[in-house]
Amino acid sequence: MEPVSELEPLISSFDLAAGYLDWARFGPLSPAVRAELHADAELLGTGRAAGTEMVAARVEEARELVAQLLGLPTDEVVLQPSTTHGLAQAMFGLEGTVIVPARDFPSVRVTAHRAADARGVLTVREIDPADGIVTAEAVADALDDSVTAVALSLVDFRTGALADLAALRDAVGDRLLIIDAIQAFGVVDPDWTLADVITGNGYKWLRAGRGTGFARFSPAARARIAPVLSGISGMVGDASVLGIPSARDGAAAYSVAPSDPLAAARLATSVREILDAGVADVAAEVRARAADVIALADRYDIPVITPRDAHAGIIALAPRDPSALAAALANHGVTVTARGTTVRVSAHVGTGADTLHLLGDAFADAATSGRVVAAEYGRDSVEADLPAIITIDLPDDDPAQLADAVFEEVAHAEIEEPEVAHAEFAESEVAHAELDEAEVEHAVIDEADEHDRAGDERRDEIVITVVDES
Ligand SMILES: Cc1ncc(COP(=O)(O)O)c(C=O)c1O
């Protein structure tokens, strides 16, 4: 009998409708997370001490499981409301110079600048490597003796590039390496011991909902990052202690207020799901599904920004016509993040063939929707559902010159290649004109309009309707 893959229970727990490819933005909650949340909420509704304590214990359980997934001691992990809270704990306690990528998510950049402005003991040095993809070389080039820390996302939210943690560690030496792990934790399997600060949240790839943040502070990080944002949950003693208590030992110091046990329960449940499946296998499967997205993009000639040999679940596309692609994806019920000129597609282990089919169909539609496939002369009205209408002036009075004039105008109009592939002017004198086959796919000049053209009421423009081939 074939051994059943350890991944199977995780894969089959993806119970949402086909078409969801936006895990990098938000991960719809797993059934186990939903069930656990309901159960713990019921316990918190009883008012019984045993129930409250049972749920409160989820905080410690979540810390232990996060530490286990990171392969690190539990006392180096502290729960946080979010990734950005974890980054703030690190940045506000830093001195010296921190290097951050100029195009990283604002949680990294902005938090560093806020900390620098607030305390006046930190300088921020931004680096902007080619395509916004951070390499160890780019970091090494920016280092000098003033640099005390380097902070970046392990998986870039925009390009999907997976940074080389080992190479970065080599480059930074014994300076602090601060990693925003939200797009990586649970779906990438690096040696996490290489990073001094690791912070993330479970609401994307872990499917745990918001509020499920965490942070790791290594012994080196704890020695060099002052717990300036330490609050009541990060102090020694309880509320009866007067004066200013010292911060707790370990990562627990970097905490403002007690954690939400319901959030901790969601985090614990989701991390357990990954541990049960095996993070290495999860990571391999996520890479494979993302590679499926790349293969589809290649088939439809959509440029891929993401490095093909260094990615996790995010694939960033730079389509020639982003709005046409975004519209086609929406029409096919495919959920992605479309931002400016790029479309970010993010796949998870549960991304099935049905979802990839929808994606392929959308890509196929977008491949044809931007082409001029029909040119109609002098139409008064065009159907409202056409994707685009381009109106060009008809410059020549001579019917024999019409076709050439049309194509000349088409060539100058702002339409992307390949616009028009074949021209056919049925039953008209211009049908005999020599047309460039590579330019127009199908051009129709209807008889009524020809009549107009021959008479006094000759129209002085031609309407090119851009329509779907299907
Ligand atoms: C790289 C990166 N960092 C941080 C965040 C924000 O995370 P949080 O809401 O946990 O602070 C995001 C959200 O998209 C992100 O992509």
The ligand as a Gaussian input file, in Angstrom:
#p B3LYP/6-31G(d) Opt

LIG

0 1
 C        6.827000      41.686000       4.848000
 C        5.724000      42.142000       5.729000
 N        6.009000      42.596000       6.950000
 C        5.038000      42.990000       7.790000
 C        3.721000      42.955000       7.422000
 C        2.693000      43.441000       8.400000
 O        2.572000      42.482000       9.377000
 P        1.831000      42.746000      10.765000
 O        0.438000      43.152000      10.460000
 O        1.915000      41.436000      11.458000
 O        2.596000      43.809000      11.454000
 C        3.374000      42.500000       6.160000
 C        1.973000      42.486000       5.727000
 O        1.644000      42.299000       4.590000
 C        4.399000      42.068000       5.296000
 O        4.134000      41.599000       4.079000

